Amino acid sequence: MARIKGDLNAKKKHNRTLKLAKGYRGARSKQYRVAKQSVMRALTSSYAGRKERKRQFRQLWIARINAAARMNGLSYSRFMYGLKLAEVNMNRKMLAEMAVNDPEGFKTLAEVAKGKLA
């Protein structure tokens, strides 16, 4: 019986990796062995980056809420605690959006929070 080599599957695997490495500089986009290492590292970094992006957005929202709260005479933590006591269930993303685009609405929320703290 004749031996069947794995040429076709190996070629497909190589092409799949090289396609992912398209746009990389030099050997990283041309040679399979080098491209494979670069692609593995890039995929790992992209996974970590998706997790980090969520952290960075939360940081941004908190900074915006803090700035707006301080303009209304409250610190971030006192503002959030006041909202919790007032049973205002609003996430940080929406609060940050209000802080930037609707200062009057945010001021109303700050007054509500102040009222509950007093």
Number of C-alpha atoms within 10 A of each C-alpha: 3 4 5 6 8 8 9 9 10 11 10 11 13 16 13 13 20 22 14 17 24 13 11 14 10 10 12 19 21 16 14 18 14 15 24 19 13 18 20 13 11 14 12 11 11 11 10 11 12 10 10 11 11 10 11 11 13 14 13 14 18 18 14 20 27 21 16 24 22 13 12 18 13 19 16 18 13 17 26 20 16 23 22 14 14 16 11 13 8 11 9 18 16 12 20 22 15 19 21 14 11 12 14 11 13 21 17 12 21 24 18 17 23 19 13 16 14 6
